[in-house]
Amino acid sequence: MTTLASLIRSALIGIDKYELNLESSLRNAIEISKRAILHEGDAPIAGIRGPPGTGKTKVMEGLMNDEDVINELLNGGYKFIYIAPTNELTISGFARALRPIIRILQESELSIDKILSKIRIYGSAIPRPYFGDDLKELRKYANVSDDVLRKMVYGGIDDALFIFTTDYQRASSRMRKSGYKFIPFIDEASKMPFYLPFNPISDAELRALAQGSAGIIHGLVIVGDDRQAVAVGPEYQGYGRFLLALPKVEEILRNLDSRQFMTLDTTFRLPEPTQQPISDGFYSDIGIQLKAAEYAKKRLEDRLKNINWKERLGKCKGFVNDYLWDRVVNSVEDALSSLIPIIMVNTKNAIGPSEYSEPMRVKLAAYYAVSLRCLLGNDVGISVIGPYRDLVEDVRYYLRKIGGVNINVRFLTVQSMLGGEDDIVIALLGKEWSANSRDDEVLTIYFREPENLNVQFSRHRLMLIVIGDIQRLRNSAAAIAQRSGLSSFRSDKIISENASRIRKTLDALFSFADISPREVKQLKGLPSKKVSNHAVFVRVD
């Protein structure tokens, strides 16, 4: 069980060797954030757009590792408040910040107990202070009292310097005095409405206003990626995107001709070249060519080095007596033996109107999950993700049906996978067709929220398997982009832009299989399987 005591103990282990290594775009992000906090830039606000896996939370860790920022908090009496949309991310941010905070404040000859007394963590599912022998184990590294641990979770903020909270907690309602100024750091603001990050300090703002002293924010740093904003309300789609927190900050800073907004350009999650589809589709229009820190073949080679998957191949091939199973296992064998990071499975069976699942892609996803687990054992994580809960739950059910009850696989919707990652991701496409009239679903999911495709194609660390009518989605997007682009209506232009993002993403994906856009329209003429340097393409009619 994770507790506050266990998190602190983990932070203290090896703290003498703590070192934060950052690549150039992260260093730049920390620098403009620092300028906003110290009022040394052209605005006391910094905005950071972080595409998938670029290390957005490391920006906060970097600030906590900066002596100038910590001294600003100590000398100015400001309160640094880290605000995240989920309990999990709040806990993760707290854990990341512990080592740099402790390391720097120890130089002021403060005890660990005193340092911890300046930290608070709030949320609806925050770990309890300690359990069992946790406190006893922690005291092997530092003399920490149980009162301090309880204060970190349940105490007020009057004597706190560092506050970690979800955006639903009214943290400033826990203060008894007035006159404080806050430095909010808003993490994963991908789909936050612009007002939501200010909930935690709303009580302080109202109190200051009532006392005639408006303005309680000393500086503001906001990080996220509106191009991953899935499952937002209709009022935040299209031009309503500017009601989300990050685009709003970007708009304000641009109107001020500020240089305090930037986009990170290096992903540490996605291996080269698997980041290219989302780079072309979702970030090229803002001048970002997303780079990867590591090559896919090298990463796959390192992970497979100690896994004897070839010895298991014969047994795994006989797991199911089915022609489709043979095709699945053979494609996985091709990918693993040649260190290929992408498998594309194009199936012609569509998900119809008012339906949210489809038997063929359910069966394929279950087969890929079972075959990979059979070949790789439990050394590699596997997740199945799709835009509809019915779709992923049907895969879970089918996997149990074929004897995979005890197979460790995660089943997640795209929305619940936002901010998450896994070694191997099996991405099930949703409805790929476009509505010809506005009376059914108006726009199917990808044309309404193309960000779903961005999230689905950006959760993997080792391998991505895409299952669905990829050809139809690409061609639908091309037709919609052309048709809507000719319209003078504002809403149609938004639809055209969304469709263009999908087309560019899928053109880049097909290029991995050495299939050109012209060939995409004639997929029936292609062989049932095609193996290239970066992708295995399988056609299931």
Secondary structure, DSSP 4 states (H G I P E B T S, - for coil): ---HHHHHHHHHTTGGG------HHHHHHHHHHHHHHHT-SSSSEEEEE--TTS-HHHHHHHHHT-HHHHHHHHHHT-EEEEEESSHHHHHHHHHHHHHHHHHHHHTTT--HHHHHTTEEEE-TTPPPS--TTHHHHHTTT----HHHHHHHHHS-STT-SEEEEETT--GGGG-SS----EEEEE--GGG-BTTGGGGGGHHHHHHHHHTT----BS-EEEEE-GGG--S--GGGSGGGGGGBHHHHHHHHHHHTT-S-EEE--EESSSPBTTTHHHIIIIIGGGT---EESSBHHHHHHHHHTT--HHHHHHHHHTSS--HHHHHHHHHHHHHHHTT--EEEEEE-PPPPTT----HHHHHHHHHHHHHHHHHHTTSS-EEEEESSHHHHHHHHHHHHHTT-TT---EEEEHHHHTT--EEEEEEE----S--SSSSSSSS-HHHH-THHHHHHTT-EEEEEEEEE-HHHHHHHHHHHHHHHHT---HHHHHHHHHHHHHHHHHHHHHHHTT--HHHHTTGGGS-SEEE-SSEEEEEE-
